[in-house]
Amino acid sequence: MKLITVFCLLAANIMFGQKIFWQEGQKLEWSNFKSSVNRRSNPDVAAYTNCGWEYSVVKSSNPKSPVKIEIKTVFHEEKSWKDVKKINDYILLHEQKHFDIAELFVRKFRKAIDERVRTSGDYDRLFKSIYSDISNQYKNFQMSYDKDTRHGMDKEKQAEYNAAISTELENLKSYQAL
């Protein structure tokens, strides 16, 4: 039985690809972008970072019992791609910021959960709304980031975003995963 479980875990890992969980100081490398499929027809796009978050919940049917929610920022290697004719270190920094933005919104998510969700009953009443709100903010921010920086081509705007993202990550440092 254990062998079957190990085989299933290995098969799932191969099917769903490798994940990188966000860690302070760990930077993406071009070798992490493993998809060969360029799904964008925009000539300004040199790479695509597929990132976001995963969460797990341990709760009880008793609405007064404590709930445990773990949220992690994740980069999906097998869904992220690059155009090898266009890539350079500057573009890699732009893509890293997409991953950092995901971490920023995970910290906001953790903060909202920490402030409002203590019990299984809180989870049942509030989690979906908090998730939806953070998710919408995240998607809008990612789109604005690419639009405002022209996918990193506007170096002045890119520098502004780099500074703002770093500041916000620092402001929410107490919500960084341990």
C-alpha positions as CSV (number, residue, x, y, z in Angstrom):
1,M,0.0,0.0,0.0
2,K,2.8,2.4,0.8
3,L,4.4,1.8,-2.6
4,I,1.1,2.7,-4.3
5,T,0.9,5.9,-2.3
6,V,4.5,6.9,-3.2
7,F,3.9,6.1,-6.8
8,C,0.7,8.3,-6.8
9,L,2.6,11.2,-5.2
10,L,5.4,10.9,-7.8
11,A,2.9,10.8,-10.6
12,A,1.0,13.8,-9.3
13,N,4.3,15.8,-9.0
14,I,5.2,15.0,-12.6
15,M,1.7,15.8,-13.9
16,F,1.3,19.1,-12.0
17,G,4.9,20.2,-12.3
18,Q,7.4,21.7,-9.9
19,K,6.5,24.5,-7.6
20,I,8.7,27.1,-5.9
21,F,7.4,28.6,-2.7
22,W,8.3,32.2,-2.1
23,Q,11.2,32.7,0.3
24,E,13.0,35.9,1.4
25,G,16.2,36.2,-0.7
26,Q,15.5,33.4,-3.1
27,K,15.2,34.7,-6.7
28,L,13.8,33.2,-9.8
29,E,16.1,32.1,-12.5
30,W,15.4,31.6,-16.2
31,S,15.8,27.9,-15.8
32,N,12.6,28.0,-13.6
33,F,10.5,28.9,-16.6
34,K,10.0,25.5,-18.0
35,S,6.9,25.7,-20.3
36,S,7.7,25.8,-24.0
37,V,4.3,27.2,-24.8
38,N,4.1,31.0,-25.3
39,R,0.4,31.7,-24.7
40,R,0.6,35.4,-25.4
41,S,0.5,37.1,-28.8
42,N,1.6,40.5,-27.5
43,P,5.1,41.3,-29.0
44,D,6.0,43.2,-25.8
45,V,5.7,40.0,-23.6
46,A,9.1,38.2,-23.3
47,A,8.0,35.9,-20.5
48,Y,5.1,34.8,-18.3
49,T,5.2,34.1,-14.6
50,N,2.5,31.8,-13.4
51,C,2.2,32.4,-9.7
52,G,-0.4,32.8,-6.9
53,W,-1.1,31.0,-3.7
54,E,-2.2,27.8,-2.2
55,Y,-4.0,27.4,1.1
56,S,-4.9,24.6,3.5
57,V,-7.5,24.7,6.3
58,V,-7.9,22.6,9.4
59,K,-11.3,23.2,11.0
60,S,-14.0,21.6,13.0
61,S,-17.7,21.2,12.7
62,N,-17.9,22.9,16.0
63,P,-18.2,26.6,15.1
64,K,-16.4,27.7,18.3
65,S,-13.3,25.6,17.8
66,P,-10.1,27.2,16.5
67,V,-9.3,27.1,12.8
68,K,-5.8,26.8,11.3
69,I,-5.2,28.3,7.9
70,E,-1.9,28.1,6.1
71,I,-1.3,30.2,2.9
72,K,1.8,29.9,0.7
73,T,2.9,31.9,-2.3
74,V,3.7,29.6,-5.2
75,F,5.4,29.8,-8.6
76,H,4.5,27.1,-11.1
77,E,7.5,26.2,-13.3
78,E,5.7,24.1,-15.8
79,K,3.2,26.9,-16.5
80,S,5.7,29.7,-16.8
81,W,7.5,30.4,-20.0
82,K,10.1,32.7,-21.7
83,D,11.0,33.8,-25.2
84,V,14.7,33.0,-25.3
85,K,15.2,35.6,-28.0
86,K,14.0,38.4,-25.7
87,I,15.1,37.5,-22.2
88,N,17.7,39.3,-20.1
89,D,18.4,40.1,-16.4
90,Y,16.2,43.2,-16.5
91,I,13.1,41.2,-17.7
92,L,13.9,38.5,-15.1
93,L,13.6,41.2,-12.4
94,H,10.2,42.2,-13.9
95,E,9.1,38.6,-13.7
96,Q,10.5,38.3,-10.1
97,K,8.3,41.2,-9.2
98,H,5.2,39.3,-10.3
99,F,6.2,36.6,-7.8
100,D,6.8,39.3,-5.2
101,I,3.4,40.8,-5.8
102,A,1.9,37.4,-5.2
103,E,3.8,37.3,-1.8
104,L,2.6,40.8,-1.0
105,F,-1.1,39.8,-1.5
106,V,-0.5,36.5,0.5
107,R,0.7,38.7,3.3
108,K,-2.5,40.9,3.0
109,F,-4.5,37.7,2.9
110,R,-2.8,36.4,6.1
111,K,-3.3,39.7,7.8
112,A,-7.1,39.7,7.0
113,I,-7.4,36.1,8.2
114,D,-5.4,36.9,11.3
115,E,-7.6,39.9,12.1
116,R,-11.0,38.3,11.4
117,V,-11.0,34.5,11.3
118,R,-10.3,32.8,14.7
119,T,-12.9,30.0,14.8
120,S,-14.4,27.4,12.4
121,G,-17.6,29.6,12.5
122,D,-15.6,32.6,11.5
123,Y,-14.2,30.6,8.7
124,D,-17.6,29.5,7.5
125,R,-19.0,33.0,7.5
126,L,-16.0,35.1,6.3
127,F,-13.4,33.1,4.4
128,K,-15.0,33.1,1.0
129,S,-15.5,36.9,1.1
130,I,-12.0,37.6,2.3
131,Y,-10.6,35.3,-0.4
132,S,-12.6,36.9,-3.1
133,D,-11.7,40.4,-2.1
134,I,-7.9,39.7,-1.9
135,S,-8.0,37.7,-5.1
136,N,-9.7,40.5,-7.0
137,Q,-7.2,43.1,-5.6
138,Y,-4.3,40.8,-6.6
139,K,-5.5,40.3,-10.2
140,N,-6.1,44.0,-10.6
141,F,-2.7,44.9,-9.2
142,Q,-1.0,42.4,-11.5
143,M,-2.8,43.8,-14.6
144,S,-2.0,47.4,-13.6
145,Y,1.7,46.4,-13.0
146,D,2.0,45.0,-16.5
147,K,0.0,47.9,-18.1
148,D,1.8,50.7,-16.2
149,T,5.3,49.3,-16.8
150,R,4.5,48.1,-20.3
151,H,5.6,44.6,-19.3
152,G,8.8,46.1,-17.8
153,M,9.7,48.3,-20.9
154,D,9.0,51.6,-19.0
155,K,12.0,51.6,-16.8
156,E,10.9,54.6,-14.8
157,K,7.6,53.0,-13.9
158,Q,9.3,49.7,-13.3
159,A,11.6,51.4,-10.7
160,E,8.6,53.0,-9.0
161,Y,6.8,49.6,-8.7
162,N,10.0,47.9,-7.5
163,A,10.3,50.4,-4.7
164,A,6.6,50.3,-3.8
165,I,6.5,46.5,-3.8
166,S,9.6,46.3,-1.6
167,T,8.1,48.9,0.8
168,E,4.8,47.0,1.1
169,L,6.6,43.7,1.6
170,E,8.6,45.3,4.4
171,N,5.4,46.9,6.0
172,L,3.8,43.5,6.1
173,K,6.9,41.5,7.2
174,S,5.1,40.3,10.3
175,Y,2.8,38.3,8.0
176,Q,5.7,36.5,6.2
177,A,5.6,32.7,6.5
178,L,8.1,31.3,8.9
